[in-house]
Amino acid sequence: MMKETSASVLPLIIAGPILRKATASQLVLWFVTTERLDATFYLYQQDESEPCYQAVIADEHQIQIGEKAWVVLAQFAGQFPVNTPLSYQLVTQHGSLTELIPSLTYQNESAISFVINTKADYVLHGSCRNPHYPSKDSLVAADSKVEGLEILDRPSLLMMSGDQIYADHVAGPTLDAIEQVVQLLGLPKETFEQACIADTDALYSHPHHFYGREKILPTYIDQTWLGKLIPNRVVPIFSSRECENHLISFSEYFAMYLLVWSPTLWQYVDRERFAKQHFICGGEQVALKWRQQWEKESMIMDDFIQGLPQVQRLFAHIPTYMIFDDHDITDDYQLNRRWEKAAFDNLFSRRIIGNALMSYWLCQAWGNAPEKFEPTFIDDAKRYFAMPCNETQDSFIARLNQFEQWHYTISTTPKMVVLDTRTRRWRSESNDNRPSGLMDWEAMTEFQQELLNEPAVIIVSAAPMFGVKFIETLQRMMTWIGQPLLVDAENWMAHPGSANTLLSIFTHTKTPTNFIILSGDVHYSFAYDITLRNHKGKFHIYQITCSGFKNEFPNRLLRFCDAMDRALYSPHSPLNWFTKRKKLLIEKRDPDVAGSHRLVNRSAIGELYLTDDGAPKKIDILTADGELINFPPRK
């Protein structure tokens, strides 16, 4: 049953806490509250009744973004105990954190426990969490496992390497919940230029508001060879094949984060509202196929919502870091120069992308590395949210589009280097329809500087640096015929400049001898061991990919690609000499499951255990069903 939706009954905390950056000198917590937070943070060592640290949450760490919505990034500086059990409590104007949300604690806890680990020796990782994909949620499986572990045996951190939301593929019931949350919290309205809708009010009353937004989204004139054959051929800027409920406004993007990370607001949503209104949208009834789709999605969302208390609990206990990929913004975000030009030359699409970046900054990037956002940056954000209008919104979006510091490092041992592979692309100079390199020369140079003289390093790259060669060949073929968007033809080897630079970095004499690459993006999981041919033992690269948290690849197609890759690109196949990685010996680990498949097509979260010298001790994936699959080293 939906609760009464009067603003007076909304709880104080509607999302969070998410434990974000956690180091010996800094602790960061992310919340969303319905009023300004007046609270004191208390930190305890195990079995101590008196806090070892306490601080008031500062006003400058809170941004009001709606009538009843504040984003709070609570930041605490000090000398904090490391590698030892800790717990935290928050005492607010309405009671303590664990009184307000009793489901946050594990059994026998009175406060939320965690550890500031200096070693990244047990890492959870993964990406691609689609709420209405018909599988269980592997974040729920991860929480169930953490609940059964002693505190010092828990993961050092959780790395979410992209697609935390699917802005371009939203279920109808989720979109209806988003609209209700926007109204419930009084999130900002906005107006649009160069669009068929004047503002958000017009969007919500439009006949294509549900299951028809592809008719609202902007288009451009095709300039490819196909466009020359069919003059004035109109092509959608937003290329997802499932964008019928694509998010548009900032408030929609922000509300989706609240609904996929916390169970709270679902209690105030009438999930039967649209059905009660006989599926009438803008005065018209949506088509039968979409009404049937709604019913299917509703059943899947029931299960997803049921698991959210555990997801909320996991985030509260394990330091959680994030980086975006395309679906956090839109499918194929900045895939090539032609897409960029079409998207940023149109005021409507530029606004949609900007809205996505605004919500990404508030909900993900700010907590990764708060020190990268100086006071003037925060002031610009507050200026917009204090008085939303086109001018201040466009000004803040322009600042986000120029920002080049989304990447960051985590000061564990080994060091973790988290890459931005979306906004600093190496654009093709010969053909604007070819995929851009995932990082440009300047970004690659900065990346190399982070690696120098490190004995070992963990690299987080949303897309695998070393992917499935047969699939990359298919992507290259589609690029040759001018259709890279059809197959998401973006991989590290697609652009010669970035590919050659990357391979040079790996073989540089002053870079680490152990590289671990954690990736997601592709919706299947695998593990590779990589060395230089004829120099085995000089250095090691381990490509470890786990995807998705709640998403999978079309199974029959993946089985075909897996079989073809095994047949054509074995470690000693002569076809390897026609690839950019011809100097590298790539050996693929076989998972310990029945069958001969090396690509595991299961919703799962990755578990990586490391030795003291930064090499993998154990590579596992924990499936959403609770099954543990191991990738043992080749014999």
C-alpha positions as CSV (number, residue, x, y, z in Angstrom):
1,M,0.0,0.0,0.0
2,M,1.1,3.5,-0.8
3,K,1.6,5.8,2.2
4,E,-0.1,9.2,2.5
5,T,1.9,11.6,0.3
6,S,1.5,14.7,2.3
7,A,4.8,16.5,2.5
8,S,4.5,16.6,6.2
9,V,4.9,12.8,6.5
10,L,8.0,12.4,4.3
11,P,10.9,11.0,6.3
12,L,14.1,13.1,6.9
13,I,16.4,10.7,4.9
14,I,15.1,9.5,1.5
15,A,18.4,8.2,0.1
16,G,21.6,7.1,1.6
17,P,23.7,7.0,3.6
18,I,26.3,5.9,1.0
19,L,29.8,5.6,2.4
20,R,31.9,7.2,-0.3
21,K,35.5,8.2,0.0
22,A,37.1,6.6,3.1
23,T,40.8,7.2,3.8
24,A,43.0,7.8,6.8
25,S,42.4,11.5,6.5
26,Q,39.0,11.9,5.0
27,L,35.5,10.3,5.4
28,V,32.6,11.2,3.0
29,L,29.0,10.2,3.3
30,W,26.2,10.9,0.8
31,F,22.6,11.5,1.7
32,V,19.4,13.0,0.3
33,T,17.1,14.6,2.9
34,T,13.8,16.4,2.8
35,E,15.0,19.3,4.9
36,R,18.3,20.9,5.7
37,L,20.2,18.4,7.8
38,D,21.1,19.5,11.3
39,A,23.2,16.6,12.5
40,T,26.3,15.5,14.3
41,F,28.5,12.6,13.1
42,Y,30.1,10.2,15.6
43,L,32.9,7.8,14.9
44,Y,33.6,4.9,17.2
45,Q,36.3,2.3,17.5
46,Q,35.2,-1.3,18.2
47,D,33.8,-1.8,21.7
48,E,34.3,1.8,22.7
49,S,31.4,3.7,24.1
50,E,32.9,7.1,23.6
51,P,33.5,8.5,20.1
52,C,37.0,8.9,18.8
53,Y,35.8,11.6,16.5
54,Q,32.7,13.8,16.2
55,A,31.8,16.7,13.9
56,V,28.7,18.7,12.9
57,I,27.7,18.4,9.2
58,A,28.5,21.7,7.6
59,D,26.0,23.9,5.7
60,E,28.4,24.3,2.8
61,H,28.2,20.5,2.2
62,Q,24.4,20.7,1.6
63,I,22.7,21.8,-1.6
64,Q,18.9,22.3,-1.8
65,I,17.7,21.2,-5.2
66,G,14.0,21.2,-4.7
67,E,11.3,22.3,-2.2
68,K,11.9,19.1,-0.2
69,A,15.2,17.8,-1.4
70,W,18.7,18.5,-0.1
71,V,21.8,16.6,-1.4
72,V,24.2,16.3,1.5
73,L,27.8,15.3,1.0
74,A,29.1,15.2,4.6
75,Q,32.9,15.5,4.6
76,F,35.0,14.9,7.7
77,A,38.8,15.5,8.0
78,G,41.0,14.1,10.6
79,Q,43.4,11.3,11.4
80,F,41.2,8.2,11.4
81,P,42.1,4.7,12.5
82,V,42.8,2.3,9.6
83,N,42.6,-1.4,9.2
84,T,40.5,-1.8,12.3
85,P,36.8,-2.1,13.0
86,L,34.9,1.2,13.2
87,S,31.3,2.3,13.4
88,Y,29.5,5.5,12.8
89,Q,26.3,7.1,14.0
90,L,24.5,10.3,13.0
91,V,22.3,12.1,15.4
92,T,19.8,14.4,13.5
93,Q,17.1,16.8,14.4
94,H,14.6,13.9,14.2
95,G,16.6,11.1,15.9
96,S,19.6,8.9,15.3
97,L,20.3,7.4,11.9
98,T,19.7,3.8,13.0
99,E,16.4,4.9,14.6
100,L,15.3,6.5,11.4
101,I,16.3,3.6,9.3
102,P,16.5,0.4,11.4
103,S,17.1,-1.8,8.4
104,L,20.6,-0.2,7.8
105,T,22.4,-2.4,10.5
106,Y,23.5,-6.0,10.3
107,Q,22.6,-8.4,13.1
108,N,23.7,-7.3,16.6
109,E,24.8,-3.9,15.4
110,S,23.8,-0.7,17.2
111,A,25.6,1.5,14.6
112,I,26.9,1.0,11.1
113,S,30.2,-0.8,11.0
114,F,33.0,-0.4,8.4
115,V,36.8,-0.5,8.0
116,I,39.1,2.1,6.4
117,N,41.4,-0.4,4.5
118,T,44.8,0.8,3.3
119,K,45.0,-2.4,1.1
120,A,42.7,-3.1,-1.8
121,D,43.2,-6.8,-1.2
122,Y,39.5,-7.8,-1.6
123,V,37.5,-5.7,-4.1
124,L,33.9,-5.9,-5.2
125,H,33.4,-4.6,-8.7
126,G,30.9,-4.5,-11.6
127,S,28.6,-2.4,-13.7
128,C,25.4,-2.2,-15.6
129,R,22.4,-2.3,-13.3
130,N,19.2,-2.3,-15.2
131,P,16.3,-2.3,-12.7
132,H,13.8,-4.0,-15.0
133,Y,16.1,-6.6,-16.5
134,P,14.5,-10.0,-15.7
135,S,17.2,-11.3,-13.3
136,K,17.8,-10.9,-9.6
137,D,20.0,-8.0,-8.4
138,S,23.6,-9.1,-7.6
139,L,24.0,-6.2,-5.2
140,V,21.5,-7.9,-3.0
141,A,23.6,-11.1,-3.3
142,A,26.6,-9.1,-2.3
143,D,24.9,-7.7,0.8
144,S,23.8,-11.2,1.9
145,K,27.4,-12.4,1.6
146,V,28.8,-9.3,3.5
147,E,26.2,-9.9,6.3
148,G,27.8,-13.3,7.0
149,L,31.4,-12.1,7.1
150,E,33.4,-10.9,10.1
151,I,34.0,-7.1,9.8
152,L,37.7,-7.5,9.0
153,D,37.0,-10.1,6.3
154,R,34.6,-7.7,4.4
155,P,35.6,-6.2,1.0
156,S,37.9,-3.2,1.1
157,L,35.7,-1.3,-1.3
158,L,33.0,-1.6,-4.0
159,M,33.9,-0.2,-7.4
160,M,30.9,0.5,-9.7
161,S,32.4,1.0,-13.1
162,G,29.5,2.5,-15.1
163,D,25.8,2.4,-16.0
164,Q,24.6,2.9,-12.4
165,I,21.4,4.1,-14.1
166,Y,19.9,3.4,-17.5
167,A,18.7,6.8,-18.5
168,D,17.9,5.7,-22.0
169,H,16.0,2.5,-21.1
170,V,13.5,3.2,-18.4
171,A,10.6,0.9,-17.5
172,G,7.1,2.5,-17.8
173,P,6.4,1.9,-14.1
174,T,9.7,3.5,-13.1
175,L,9.0,6.5,-15.3
176,D,5.6,7.0,-13.6
177,A,7.3,6.7,-10.2
178,I,9.9,9.3,-11.3
179,E,7.2,11.7,-12.3
180,Q,5.5,11.3,-8.9
181,V,8.8,11.8,-7.0
182,V,9.4,15.0,-9.0
183,Q,6.1,16.3,-7.8
184,L,6.4,15.0,-4.3
185,L,9.8,16.6,-3.7
186,G,9.1,19.8,-5.6
187,L,12.0,19.3,-7.9
188,P,12.8,22.0,-10.4
189,K,10.8,22.6,-13.6
190,E,12.5,23.7,-16.7
191,T,11.9,25.1,-20.2
192,F,13.4,23.7,-23.4
193,E,14.6,25.3,-26.6
194,Q,14.6,23.8,-30.1
195,A,12.2,21.1,-28.9
196,C,8.6,20.1,-29.7
197,I,7.7,20.7,-26.0
198,A,8.0,24.0,-24.3
199,D,8.7,22.8,-20.7
200,T,8.3,19.9,-18.3
201,D,4.6,20.6,-17.8
202,A,4.1,20.1,-21.6
203,L,6.2,16.9,-21.4
204,Y,4.1,15.3,-18.7
205,S,0.8,16.2,-20.6
206,H,2.2,15.0,-24.0
207,P,0.6,11.9,-25.6
208,H,4.1,10.5,-26.1
209,H,5.1,11.0,-22.5
210,F,4.9,7.2,-21.8
211,Y,6.4,4.7,-24.4
212,G,6.7,7.3,-27.1
213,R,9.5,9.7,-26.2
214,E,11.6,8.8,-29.2
215,K,9.1,11.0,-31.1
216,I,9.9,13.9,-28.7
217,L,13.7,13.5,-28.7
218,P,15.7,15.6,-31.2
219,T,16.9,14.4,-34.6
220,Y,19.4,15.5,-37.3
221,I,19.9,15.1,-41.0
222,D,22.0,12.0,-41.8
223,Q,25.3,12.8,-43.6
224,T,26.5,9.2,-44.1
225,W,26.5,7.4,-47.5
226,L,23.0,6.2,-46.6
227,G,21.9,9.7,-46.1
228,K,23.2,10.6,-49.6
229,L,21.2,7.8,-51.1
230,I,18.1,9.0,-49.2
231,P,18.2,12.8,-49.2
232,N,17.0,14.5,-46.0
233,R,17.0,11.3,-44.1
234,V,16.2,12.1,-40.4
235,V,18.3,10.2,-37.8
236,P,17.7,10.3,-34.0
237,I,20.5,11.9,-32.0
238,F,19.8,9.5,-29.1
239,S,20.7,6.2,-30.6
240,S,19.3,3.7,-28.1
241,R,16.8,1.3,-29.7
242,E,14.8,1.3,-26.4
243,C,14.5,5.0,-25.7
244,E,10.7,5.1,-25.6
245,N,11.0,6.3,-22.0
246,H,14.3,8.2,-22.2
247,L,14.8,10.6,-19.3
248,I,14.8,14.3,-20.3
249,S,14.7,16.8,-17.4
250,F,17.3,17.2,-14.7
251,S,14.6,16.3,-12.1
252,E,13.9,13.0,-13.9
253,Y,17.5,12.0,-13.9
254,F,17.9,12.9,-10.2
255,A,14.7,11.2,-9.2
256,M,15.9,8.0,-10.8
257,Y,19.0,7.8,-8.6
258,L,16.8,8.1,-5.6
259,L,14.6,5.2,-6.8
260,V,17.3,2.8,-7.7
261,W,19.4,3.3,-4.6
262,S,16.8,3.5,-1.8
263,P,13.5,1.9,-1.0
264,T,12.1,4.9,0.9
265,L,10.3,6.9,-1.8
266,W,8.7,3.8,-3.3
267,Q,6.5,3.8,-0.2
268,Y,5.1,7.1,-1.3
269,V,4.5,6.2,-5.0
270,D,1.1,5.0,-6.3
271,R,2.4,2.2,-8.5
272,E,-1.1,1.5,-9.9
273,R,-1.8,5.2,-10.8
274,F,-1.3,4.8,-14.5
275,A,-3.4,1.6,-14.7
276,K,-6.1,3.3,-12.6
277,Q,-6.1,6.1,-15.2
278,H,-6.7,3.4,-17.9
279,F,-3.3,4.1,-19.4
280,I,-4.4,7.5,-20.7
281,C,-1.5,9.7,-21.6
282,G,-2.1,13.2,-22.9
283,G,-5.7,12.3,-23.6
284,E,-4.8,9.2,-25.5
285,Q,-4.6,5.6,-24.5
286,V,-1.2,4.0,-25.0
287,A,-1.1,1.0,-27.4
288,L,-1.9,-2.5,-26.2
289,K,1.6,-3.7,-26.6
290,W,2.8,-1.1,-24.2
291,R,0.1,-1.9,-21.7
292,Q,1.2,-5.5,-21.8
293,Q,4.9,-4.3,-21.5
294,W,3.9,-2.3,-18.4
295,E,2.5,-5.4,-16.7
296,K,5.7,-7.4,-17.4
297,E,7.9,-4.6,-16.1
298,S,5.7,-4.1,-13.0
299,M,6.3,-7.7,-11.9
300,I,10.1,-7.4,-12.4
301,M,10.1,-4.1,-10.5
302,D,8.3,-5.7,-7.6
303,D,11.3,-8.0,-7.0
304,F,13.8,-5.1,-7.6
305,I,12.1,-2.9,-5.0
306,Q,12.0,-5.7,-2.5
307,G,15.8,-5.9,-2.6
308,L,16.5,-2.2,-2.2
309,P,16.8,-2.3,1.7
310,Q,19.7,-4.6,1.3
311,V,21.3,-2.5,-1.4
312,Q,21.0,0.5,0.8
313,R,22.6,-1.4,3.7
314,L,25.5,-2.6,1.5
315,F,26.2,1.0,0.4
316,A,26.2,2.2,4.1
317,H,28.9,-0.4,5.2
318,I,31.3,-0.6,2.2
319,P,33.3,2.3,0.8
320,T,31.7,2.8,-2.6
321,Y,33.3,4.5,-5.6
322,M,31.8,5.1,-9.0
323,I,32.5,6.3,-12.6
324,F,30.1,6.9,-15.4
325,D,29.6,5.1,-18.7
326,D,27.3,5.9,-21.5
327,H,23.9,4.8,-20.1
328,D,24.4,7.1,-17.1
329,I,24.0,9.9,-19.8
330,T,22.6,8.2,-22.9
331,D,23.5,5.3,-25.2
332,D,26.6,5.8,-27.3
333,Y,27.5,9.1,-25.4
334,Q,30.3,10.7,-27.4
335,L,30.9,7.6,-29.5
336,N,32.3,9.5,-32.5
337,R,32.8,13.1,-33.7
338,R,29.6,13.0,-35.8
339,W,27.5,12.1,-32.8
340,E,29.1,14.8,-30.8
341,K,28.5,17.5,-33.4
342,A,24.8,16.5,-33.8
343,A,24.2,16.3,-30.1
344,F,25.9,19.6,-29.1
345,D,24.6,21.6,-32.1
346,N,21.1,21.0,-30.9
347,L,20.0,23.0,-27.9
348,F,17.5,20.4,-26.7
349,S,19.9,17.4,-26.8
350,R,22.6,19.6,-25.3
351,R,20.3,20.3,-22.4
352,I,19.4,16.6,-21.9
353,I,23.1,15.7,-21.8
354,G,23.7,18.5,-19.4
355,N,20.9,17.4,-17.1
356,A,22.5,14.0,-17.0
357,L,25.9,15.4,-16.1
358,M,24.3,17.6,-13.4
359,S,22.7,14.5,-11.7
360,Y,25.9,12.5,-12.3
361,W,27.9,15.1,-10.5
362,L,25.5,15.4,-7.5
363,C,25.0,11.6,-7.1
364,Q,28.3,10.1,-8.2
365,A,31.3,12.3,-9.0
366,W,31.1,14.7,-6.0
367,G,31.6,11.8,-3.6
368,N,34.5,10.2,-5.5
369,A,36.9,13.1,-5.0
370,P,35.3,16.1,-3.3
371,E,38.6,18.0,-3.4
372,K,38.3,18.4,-7.2
373,F,35.3,20.7,-6.8
374,E,36.5,24.0,-5.5
375,P,34.1,26.4,-3.6
376,T,33.4,28.4,-6.8
377,F,32.1,25.2,-8.4
378,I,29.8,24.5,-5.5
379,D,28.7,28.1,-5.5
380,D,27.7,27.9,-9.2
381,A,25.7,24.8,-8.4
382,K,23.9,26.5,-5.5
383,R,23.3,29.6,-7.7
384,Y,21.3,27.5,-10.2
385,F,19.4,25.5,-7.7
386,A,18.5,28.6,-5.6
387,M,16.9,30.2,-8.6
388,P,16.4,27.7,-11.5
389,C,16.2,29.4,-14.9
390,N,17.5,28.7,-18.4
391,E,20.4,31.1,-18.1
392,T,21.8,29.7,-14.8
393,Q,21.2,26.1,-15.9
394,D,22.9,26.5,-19.2
395,S,25.8,28.3,-17.4
396,F,26.3,25.4,-15.0
397,I,26.0,22.8,-17.8
398,A,28.6,24.7,-19.8
399,R,31.0,24.4,-16.8
400,L,30.3,20.7,-16.5
401,N,30.9,20.1,-20.2
402,Q,34.3,21.8,-19.9
403,F,35.3,19.9,-16.7
404,E,38.2,17.5,-17.3
405,Q,38.7,16.0,-13.9
406,W,36.1,13.2,-13.7
407,H,39.0,10.7,-13.3
408,Y,40.5,10.1,-9.9
409,T,42.8,7.8,-7.9
410,I,42.2,5.9,-4.7
411,S,45.2,5.8,-2.4
412,T,45.1,2.1,-1.5
413,T,47.8,-0.5,-2.0
414,P,47.8,-1.2,-4.9
415,K,46.9,2.3,-6.1
416,M,43.6,2.3,-8.0
417,V,43.4,4.6,-11.0
418,V,39.8,5.2,-12.2
419,L,39.6,6.4,-15.8
420,D,37.2,8.8,-17.5
421,T,36.7,7.1,-20.9
422,R,33.7,9.3,-21.9
423,T,34.5,13.0,-22.0
424,R,38.1,13.2,-23.2
425,R,37.9,11.2,-26.4
426,W,40.6,11.0,-29.1
427,R,38.5,11.9,-32.1
428,S,39.2,10.5,-35.6
429,E,40.7,13.1,-37.9
430,S,40.1,11.1,-41.1
431,N,36.4,10.2,-40.7
432,D,34.0,11.8,-38.3
433,N,31.9,8.6,-38.3
434,R,34.6,6.4,-37.0
435,P,34.6,5.6,-33.3
436,S,36.7,8.0,-31.1
437,G,39.5,6.7,-29.0
438,L,38.4,6.2,-25.4
439,M,41.0,8.7,-24.1
440,D,42.9,11.5,-25.9
441,W,46.7,12.0,-25.9
442,E,46.6,14.4,-23.0
443,A,44.5,12.1,-20.9
444,M,46.7,9.2,-21.7
445,T,49.8,11.2,-20.7
446,E,48.2,12.0,-17.3
447,F,47.3,8.3,-17.0
448,Q,50.9,7.3,-17.5
449,Q,52.1,9.7,-14.9
450,E,49.9,8.0,-12.3
451,L,51.6,4.7,-13.1
452,L,55.2,5.6,-13.0
453,N,57.3,3.8,-10.4
454,E,54.3,2.0,-9.0
455,P,55.0,-1.8,-8.3
456,A,51.4,-2.7,-9.0
457,V,48.2,-0.9,-9.9
458,I,44.5,-1.5,-10.4
459,I,43.1,0.3,-13.4
460,V,39.3,0.8,-13.6
461,S,38.2,1.2,-17.3
462,A,34.5,1.0,-18.0
463,A,35.2,-0.8,-21.3
464,P,37.7,-3.7,-21.2
465,M,41.1,-2.7,-22.5
466,F,41.5,-6.3,-23.8
467,G,38.2,-7.5,-25.1
468,V,36.9,-10.3,-27.2
469,K,38.7,-10.1,-30.5
470,F,35.9,-11.7,-32.6
471,I,33.4,-9.1,-31.3
472,E,35.9,-6.3,-31.9
473,T,36.2,-7.6,-35.5
474,L,32.4,-7.4,-35.9
475,Q,32.5,-3.9,-34.6
476,R,35.2,-2.9,-37.0
477,M,33.3,-4.4,-39.9
478,M,30.2,-2.4,-39.0
479,T,32.3,0.7,-38.8
480,W,33.6,0.1,-42.3
481,I,30.1,0.2,-43.7
482,G,29.3,3.4,-41.8
483,Q,27.1,2.0,-39.0
484,P,29.2,2.0,-35.8
485,L,26.2,3.0,-33.6
486,L,24.4,-0.3,-34.4
487,V,26.9,-2.4,-32.5
488,D,28.4,0.1,-29.9
489,A,31.6,0.0,-31.8
490,E,33.7,1.5,-29.1
491,N,36.7,-0.4,-27.7
492,W,40.3,0.5,-26.9
493,M,41.6,-1.0,-30.1
494,A,39.1,0.9,-32.4
495,H,41.2,4.0,-32.6
496,P,44.9,3.5,-33.7
497,G,46.2,6.5,-31.7
498,S,44.8,5.5,-28.3
499,A,45.4,1.8,-28.9
500,N,49.1,2.3,-29.7
501,T,49.6,4.7,-26.9
502,L,47.9,2.3,-24.4
503,L,50.2,-0.6,-25.5
504,S,53.3,1.7,-25.2
505,I,52.3,2.6,-21.6
506,F,52.0,-1.0,-20.6
507,T,55.4,-1.9,-21.9
508,H,57.2,1.2,-20.5
509,T,60.2,0.4,-18.3
510,K,59.0,2.5,-15.4
511,T,55.4,1.3,-15.3
512,P,54.2,-1.5,-12.9
513,T,55.0,-5.2,-13.4
514,N,51.5,-6.1,-12.3
515,F,48.5,-4.4,-13.9
516,I,45.0,-5.4,-13.0
517,I,42.3,-4.0,-15.2
518,L,38.7,-4.0,-13.8
519,S,36.0,-3.5,-16.4
520,G,32.3,-3.9,-17.1
521,D,30.1,-2.5,-19.8
522,V,29.8,-5.6,-22.0
523,H,27.1,-7.6,-20.1
524,Y,29.2,-10.7,-19.7
525,S,32.2,-11.8,-17.6
526,F,35.7,-13.1,-18.3
527,A,39.3,-13.1,-17.2
528,Y,42.5,-12.9,-19.3
529,D,46.2,-13.3,-18.4
530,I,48.4,-11.2,-20.7
531,T,52.2,-11.1,-21.1
532,L,54.7,-10.1,-23.8
533,R,55.3,-12.8,-26.3
534,N,58.8,-14.3,-25.9
535,H,59.2,-12.3,-22.6
536,K,56.9,-14.2,-20.4
537,G,57.3,-13.1,-16.8
538,K,58.6,-9.6,-17.5
539,F,55.3,-8.1,-16.6
540,H,51.7,-9.3,-16.2
541,I,48.3,-7.8,-17.2
542,Y,45.1,-9.2,-15.8
543,Q,42.0,-8.2,-17.6
544,I,39.1,-8.9,-15.3
545,T,35.6,-8.1,-16.5
546,C,32.3,-8.5,-14.6
547,S,29.1,-7.2,-16.2
548,G,26.3,-6.7,-15.4
549,F,25.0,-6.3,-11.9
550,K,21.6,-6.8,-13.3
551,N,21.9,-7.2,-17.1
552,E,23.0,-9.9,-19.6
553,F,24.0,-10.3,-23.2
554,P,21.6,-12.0,-25.7
555,N,22.6,-15.6,-24.9
556,R,22.5,-17.2,-28.4
557,L,24.6,-14.4,-29.9
558,L,27.1,-14.6,-27.1
559,R,27.5,-18.3,-27.4
560,F,28.2,-17.9,-31.2
561,C,30.8,-15.1,-30.5
562,D,32.4,-17.2,-27.8
563,A,32.8,-20.2,-30.1
564,M,34.1,-18.1,-33.0
565,D,36.6,-16.3,-30.8
566,R,37.9,-19.6,-29.4
567,A,38.2,-21.0,-33.0
568,L,39.8,-18.0,-34.6
569,Y,41.8,-16.3,-31.9
570,S,43.5,-18.9,-29.8
571,P,46.7,-17.7,-28.2
572,H,48.8,-19.1,-31.0
573,S,46.5,-18.4,-33.9
574,P,48.1,-16.6,-36.9
575,L,45.1,-14.2,-37.0
576,N,46.5,-12.5,-33.9
577,W,49.3,-11.0,-36.0
578,F,46.7,-9.0,-37.8
579,T,45.6,-7.3,-34.6
580,K,47.2,-4.3,-32.7
581,R,47.9,-6.7,-29.8
582,K,50.1,-9.0,-31.9
583,K,53.1,-8.6,-29.5
584,L,51.0,-9.8,-26.5
585,L,50.2,-13.3,-25.5
586,I,46.6,-13.4,-24.2
587,E,45.5,-16.5,-22.4
588,K,41.9,-16.9,-21.4
589,R,40.8,-18.4,-18.1
590,D,38.2,-21.1,-18.1
591,P,35.5,-20.6,-15.5
592,D,34.7,-23.6,-13.2
593,V,31.2,-24.1,-14.6
594,A,29.8,-26.8,-16.8
595,G,30.3,-26.3,-20.5
596,S,33.1,-24.9,-22.6
597,H,32.1,-21.2,-22.4
598,R,34.7,-18.7,-21.4
599,L,32.3,-15.8,-21.5
600,V,29.9,-16.1,-18.5
601,N,26.5,-14.7,-19.3
602,R,25.1,-14.2,-15.8
603,S,24.0,-11.2,-13.8
604,A,26.8,-11.0,-11.2
605,I,29.2,-9.0,-9.1
606,G,32.9,-9.5,-9.3
607,E,35.1,-10.5,-6.3
608,L,38.8,-10.0,-6.6
609,Y,41.3,-11.2,-4.0
610,L,44.9,-9.9,-4.3
611,T,48.3,-11.1,-3.0
612,D,50.7,-8.7,-1.2
613,D,52.5,-7.9,-4.5
614,G,49.3,-6.9,-6.3
615,A,48.6,-10.1,-8.3
616,P,45.3,-11.9,-8.3
617,K,45.0,-14.6,-5.7
618,K,41.5,-15.4,-6.6
619,I,39.1,-14.2,-9.3
620,D,35.4,-14.9,-8.7
621,I,32.0,-13.7,-9.7
622,L,29.0,-13.9,-7.3
623,T,25.9,-14.4,-9.4
624,A,22.6,-12.7,-8.6
625,D,21.3,-16.1,-7.6
626,G,24.1,-16.6,-5.1
627,E,26.3,-19.0,-7.0
628,L,30.1,-18.5,-6.8
629,I,32.0,-19.0,-10.1
630,N,35.8,-19.0,-10.1
631,F,38.2,-18.2,-12.9
632,P,41.2,-20.4,-11.9
633,P,44.6,-19.7,-13.5
634,R,45.5,-21.7,-16.6
635,K,47.7,-24.8,-15.9
